[in-house]
Amino acid sequence: MSGPAPHRAADAVFAIGAAVLAAAVYIDARDIPESPFDPLGSAAFPLALAGLLAALAIVQLARLALGAATGASNVAMVHGLDGDVDHRRRVDLAVVIFAMTVAYAVALAFGVGFLLSTVVYIAASGVALAVRDRRTRTKVAAIGAVLGVAIWSLFTHVFLLQWP
């Protein structure tokens, strides 16, 4: 599937950005000190993620070089959706999610609290991404709240991290 030029350019920018991010994570992860109790070392996970991200960026750039691109689809990815499905790019939604992510990071940095910040962030992100009817948004917000509490419990009771 060959996409229009704006989609191909956006895909290329995204892939190059992912490659730059992978390089930055790799460079930063090399400076993580060794851990006496971790046989793989403290940097193993970030280095693996950087490698995976770089590999995916290379695959995307190779697809673009071969003429393939992402973009509009005529097939629904969710089983049960009948009729026309809107697969347009939602730049406004991407900006909203990015702004909410920045607000989440700022809230954590200024001590709002992990539990409250996480529950609000996950629930609000889900509501922003959900279908535009009240019943679906209510379910998504409830699932987000439960997921936020589950993540907080995991970090508090399993990983034994004390959050503000």
C-alpha positions in Angstrom: 0.0 0.0 0.0 1.6 3.2 -1.1 0.5 6.3 0.8 0.2 9.9 -0.3 3.3 12.1 0.1 2.2 13.8 3.4 1.7 10.4 5.0 5.0 9.1 3.8 6.8 12.2 5.0 5.1 11.9 8.4 6.1 8.2 8.6 9.7 9.1 7.7 9.8 11.9 10.4 8.4 9.5 13.0 10.9 6.7 12.1 13.8 9.2 12.2 12.5 10.6 15.5 12.3 7.0 16.9 15.8 6.3 15.8 17.1 9.5 17.5 15.3 8.6 20.7 16.7 5.1 20.6 20.2 6.5 20.2 19.7 8.9 23.1 18.4 6.1 25.3 21.3 3.9 24.3 23.9 6.6 25.0 22.3 7.4 28.4 21.9 3.8 29.4 25.6 3.0 28.9 26.3 5.3 31.8 24.1 3.4 34.3 26.3 1.9 37.0 26.6 -1.8 37.5 24.3 -3.4 40.0 25.9 -5.9 42.5 22.6 -8.0 42.7 21.5 -7.9 39.0 23.3 -10.5 36.9 22.4 -8.8 33.6 23.2 -5.3 34.9 21.1 -2.3 35.5 21.3 -1.1 32.0 20.1 -4.3 30.3 16.5 -3.4 30.1 17.0 0.2 28.7 19.6 -1.1 26.3 17.2 -3.8 25.0 14.4 -1.2 24.6 16.7 1.1 22.7 17.7 -1.8 20.4 14.1 -2.7 19.8 13.1 0.9 19.1 16.0 1.2 16.7 15.1 -2.0 14.9 11.5 -0.9 14.5 12.7 2.5 13.2 14.9 0.7 10.6 12.0 -1.5 9.6 9.8 1.5 9.1 12.4 3.3 7.0 13.0 0.2 5.0 9.2 -0.1 4.3 9.2 3.5 3.2 12.3 2.9 0.9 10.4 0.0 -0.7 7.3 2.2 -1.3 5.1 1.0 1.5 3.5 3.5 3.9 0.9 3.6 6.6 -2.2 5.7 6.2 -5.8 5.4 5.6 -7.2 1.8 5.7 -10.4 0.4 4.3 -10.4 -2.5 6.8 -11.5 -2.1 10.4 -9.1 -3.5 13.0 -11.8 -4.1 15.6 -14.1 -7.0 15.0 -17.7 -6.1 14.8 -17.4 -2.6 13.3 -19.8 -2.5 10.4 -20.1 0.1 7.8 -17.7 3.0 7.2 -15.0 3.4 9.8 -13.2 6.7 10.2 -9.5 6.1 9.9 -8.4 9.7 9.5 -5.4 11.1 11.4 -6.4 13.0 14.5 -3.6 15.6 15.0 -5.8 17.4 17.6 -6.2 14.2 19.6 -2.5 13.5 19.4 -1.8 17.0 20.8 -4.3 16.6 23.6 -2.8 13.2 24.6 0.7 14.7 24.5 -0.4 17.7 26.6 -2.0 15.3 29.1 1.3 13.3 29.3 3.3 16.4 30.0 0.8 17.4 32.6 1.1 14.0 34.2 4.9 14.3 34.3 4.6 17.7 35.8 2.1 16.5 38.4 4.5 13.7 39.4 7.4 16.1 39.6 5.6 18.5 41.8 4.4 15.9 44.3 0.7 15.7 43.4 0.9 12.0 44.2 1.4 8.9 42.1 -2.0 7.4 42.8 -4.1 10.4 42.0 -2.0 11.5 39.0 -2.0 8.0 37.5 -5.7 7.4 38.0 -6.6 10.8 36.5 -4.1 10.4 33.6 -5.2 7.0 32.5 -9.0 7.7 32.9 -8.7 11.0 31.1 -6.6 9.5 28.3 -9.1 6.7 27.9 -12.0 9.1 27.8 -10.3 11.3 25.2 -9.6 8.2 23.0 -13.1 6.6 23.5 -16.1 6.6 21.2 -18.1 9.8 21.8 -21.0 8.4 23.8 -21.6 8.7 27.5 -21.9 5.0 28.3 -18.6 4.1 26.6 -16.8 7.0 28.2 -18.1 6.1 31.7 -16.9 2.5 31.2 -13.5 3.7 30.0 -13.1 6.1 32.9 -14.0 3.3 35.4 -11.5 0.9 33.8 -8.9 3.7 33.8 -9.5 4.3 37.5 -9.2 0.6 38.3 -6.1 0.3 36.2 -4.5 3.3 37.9 -5.1 1.7 41.3 -3.8 -1.6 40.1 -0.6 0.0 38.8 -0.2 1.9 42.1 -0.7 -1.4 44.1 1.8 -3.2 41.9 4.5 -0.6 42.5 3.6 -0.2 46.2 3.1 -3.9 47.2 5.2 -5.9 44.7 8.0 -3.5 43.9 8.0 -2.0 47.4 8.3 1.5 46.2 6.8 4.2 48.4 5.1 6.9 46.3 4.1 10.3 47.7 
